């Protein structure tokens, strides 16, 4: 026979319905998970499944009716996401229109940034080729090495890998199976100058063309990239080191100079850029009390 159930009583008050977690040592305090469950109580399942900070990505926000500014902002953000991820035909058309407006000697490359699936890329890449686009960069997700390999074999234009290759092991996998035609190297992405040089040489030995990319570094990072890229035997697709030109200010004093749309490699000591302590202090983010 199972014993009859008896309610637990509070050791301090003697009550079976005590809600004070502090007065009864045997009663567990509400944890973070409990608070999270309580937060989603009486809410639809999609709200609990949505990523943090994105609870209403799939539908209208409850406050939209009362807040027209938020409603307009959310619609604009949603339209921007759809333009990139859900309307590849419009993206292809935009790229080919830009290509038509430029001189014939110029090349246009399309960085998809993993936004397509393989089925979309299968028709989009020939369409880019028909519009005289030279390179398509990372058309599918970084984890889809098999899809990249199939697309590379079928593509009439250069397929470049970017996010998919960050480590020497990934560089070896892509080079040995020819899962791309070219590789975008980035000092920040690969984790330093020596590691980037290692990956560049591995990719080059495996027959991949090299492109010197950027992650929008400031003067110090850009100068470091320029120093390394200038030592590589061949950069078939050139470099893209325009980070300092996008900044209104910097924390460094540098001798970076652009001439005829090209960055001149600094020839001073070190990278050719030095930290400015006053600028660093001025731009330091301080925590509010």
Secondary structure, 3 states (H helix, E strand, C coil): CCCCCCCCCCCCCCCCCCCCCCCCCCCCCCCHHHHHHHHCCCCCHHHHHCCCCCCCCCCCCCCCCCCHHHHHHHHHHHHHHHHHHCCHHHHHHHHHHHHHHCCCCCCCEEECCCCCCHHHHHHHHHHHHHCCCCEEECCCCCCCHHHHHHHHHHCCCEEEECCCCCCHHHHHHHHHHCCCCEEEECHHHHCCHHHHHHHHHHHHHCCCEEEECCCCCCHHHHHHHHHHHCCCCCCCCCECCCHHHHCCCCCEEECCEEECCEEECCCCCCCCEEECHHHHHHHCCCCCC
